[in-house]
Amino acid sequence: TCALSSESDELKPFTLWQLRAQTRTQMMSYVIRSEGGQVIVIDGGMTGDAGHLAEFLEGLGNHVSAWFLTHPHDDHMDALVAILQAPGDLRIDDLYASMPDREWMAKHGSQGELASYDRACAVFEQSRHVPTELQLGQEFRIDGLLFEVLGIKNLEITANPINNQSIILKLTGADR
């Protein structure tokens, strides 16, 4: 269990935004703000979405308490990769994921997926934001919000391999 807040265990409300794609490419980018102002990001989108995401986060105080990557596809992690290459004043406390290793990616992913994975891993290392591996059943309490890890990578699944390595998070707040 990871406690990121010294507040009580009372669940509090939150605001959730699904950011709109800034390119003609599909993507996923969610930003959550707790009642106390803690910011959590899930994925982030493509490289072309990075500027909009960074500007949105600047408007929320330029501080992300936790950033979760659901799986290693470019439409989920490339915005973060671009931001880490030029973070400006943005501060990211913790990065979490459950990603396969390179050998598995090379065997089951496409050349493009492997190239994107390699690029992301290199930037994570260089920026010192290497994702912490999530564990099944792990819980995070962040400013009165409860995040539960219901699913992590399953290397036995090789049909639609990269998408099927996605984490599953359950977020609970006071009213939802």
C-alpha positions in Angstrom: 0.0 0.0 0.0 1.3 3.4 -0.9 0.0 6.4 1.1 0.6 9.7 -0.7 -1.4 11.7 1.8 -1.4 12.1 5.5 -5.1 13.1 5.4 -7.8 10.9 6.9 -9.1 7.9 5.0 -12.4 9.7 4.4 -13.1 9.7 0.7 -13.4 13.1 -1.0 -14.8 14.3 -4.3 -12.7 14.9 -7.3 -12.8 16.4 -10.8 -12.0 14.3 -13.9 -11.1 15.7 -17.3 -10.7 13.7 -20.5 -8.5 15.9 -22.7 -9.4 16.2 -26.3 -7.0 15.0 -29.0 -4.9 17.8 -30.5 -4.1 15.8 -33.7 -6.2 13.6 -35.9 -4.9 10.5 -34.1 -6.7 8.6 -31.4 -5.2 9.0 -27.9 -6.1 8.8 -24.2 -5.4 11.5 -21.7 -7.1 11.9 -18.3 -6.4 14.4 -15.6 -7.8 14.1 -12.1 -7.8 16.8 -9.4 -8.7 16.0 -5.8 -10.7 18.3 -3.6 -7.4 19.3 -2.0 -5.7 20.1 -5.3 -3.6 17.0 -5.9 -3.2 16.2 -9.6 -3.1 12.7 -11.1 -2.6 11.9 -14.8 -3.5 8.8 -16.6 -1.6 8.4 -19.9 -1.4 11.6 -21.8 -1.7 11.0 -25.5 0.5 11.4 -28.5 3.5 13.7 -29.0 1.2 16.3 -30.6 -0.9 16.4 -27.5 2.0 17.2 -25.2 1.8 21.0 -25.5 -1.9 21.1 -24.6 -1.4 18.7 -21.7 1.5 20.7 -20.3 -0.5 23.9 -20.6 -3.5 22.2 -18.9 -1.2 21.0 -16.0 0.4 24.5 -15.7 -3.1 25.8 -15.1 -3.5 23.3 -12.2 -0.2 24.3 -10.6 2.5 22.5 -12.5 2.7 19.6 -10.0 1.6 16.0 -10.7 1.5 13.8 -7.6 1.1 10.5 -9.6 1.2 9.7 -13.3 -0.2 6.3 -14.4 0.6 4.7 -17.8 -1.9 2.1 -18.8 0.2 0.4 -21.5 3.1 1.0 -23.8 1.4 2.4 -26.9 2.4 5.7 -28.3 -1.1 7.1 -28.1 -0.9 6.7 -24.3 2.7 7.5 -23.4 4.2 9.8 -26.1 2.9 13.0 -24.6 4.6 12.2 -21.3 7.8 11.3 -23.2 7.8 14.7 -25.0 7.0 16.5 -21.7 9.9 14.7 -19.9 12.3 15.8 -22.6 11.4 19.5 -21.9 9.5 19.6 -18.6 9.9 23.3 -17.9 8.5 24.0 -14.4 6.4 20.8 -14.3 7.2 18.6 -11.3 6.1 14.9 -11.4 6.4 13.1 -8.1 5.8 9.5 -9.1 5.3 7.5 -12.3 3.6 4.1 -12.3 3.0 1.4 -14.9 3.0 -2.4 -15.4 4.9 -2.8 -18.7 6.4 -5.9 -20.3 10.2 -6.1 -20.7 11.9 -5.4 -24.0 12.4 -9.0 -24.9 8.6 -9.6 -24.7 7.9 -6.5 -26.7 10.3 -7.5 -29.4 8.6 -10.9 -29.6 5.0 -9.8 -29.5 4.9 -6.2 -30.6 5.3 -4.6 -34.1 8.5 -2.8 -35.1 6.7 0.5 -34.5 5.5 -0.5 -31.1 9.0 -1.6 -30.2 10.5 1.6 -31.4 8.0 3.6 -29.4 8.7 1.5 -26.3 12.5 1.9 -26.7 12.2 5.7 -27.1 10.0 5.9 -24.0 12.3 3.7 -21.9 15.4 5.8 -22.9 13.6 9.1 -21.9 12.4 7.6 -18.6 16.0 6.6 -17.8 17.5 9.9 -18.9 14.9 12.0 -17.0 15.1 9.7 -13.9 11.4 9.1 -14.1 11.5 5.3 -14.4 8.0 3.9 -13.8 7.4 2.0 -10.5 6.0 -1.4 -11.3 2.4 -1.7 -10.1 1.3 -4.8 -8.1 -2.1 -6.5 -8.4 -4.3 -5.4 -5.4 -2.1 -2.4 -4.6 -3.9 0.6 -3.2 -3.0 4.3 -3.4 -4.6 7.0 -1.2 -4.1 10.4 -2.6 -5.7 13.3 -0.8 -8.8 11.3 0.1 -9.1 9.4 -3.2 -8.6 5.7 -3.4 -7.0 4.1 -6.4 -7.1 0.3 -6.5 -5.0 -1.7 -9.0 -7.4 -4.4 -10.4 -5.3 -5.5 -13.3 -1.7 -5.5 -14.4 0.2 -6.9 -17.4 -0.4 -10.6 -18.2 2.4 -11.8 -20.4 0.4 -15.0 -21.2 -2.0 -12.9 -23.3 -0.5 -12.6 -26.8 -3.7 -11.8 -28.8 -3.8 -8.0 -29.4 -0.7 -8.1 -27.2 0.1 -4.5 -26.3 -3.5 -3.4 -25.6 -4.1 -6.5 -23.5 -1.2 -5.6 -21.2 -3.2 -2.6 -19.9 -3.5 -1.9 -16.2 -7.0 -1.6 -14.7 -7.5 1.1 -12.0 -10.5 1.7 -9.9 -10.9 5.2 -8.6 -13.2 5.9 -5.7 -14.2 9.2 -4.2 -16.9 10.4 -1.9 -19.7 10.6 -4.5 -18.5 8.3 -7.3 
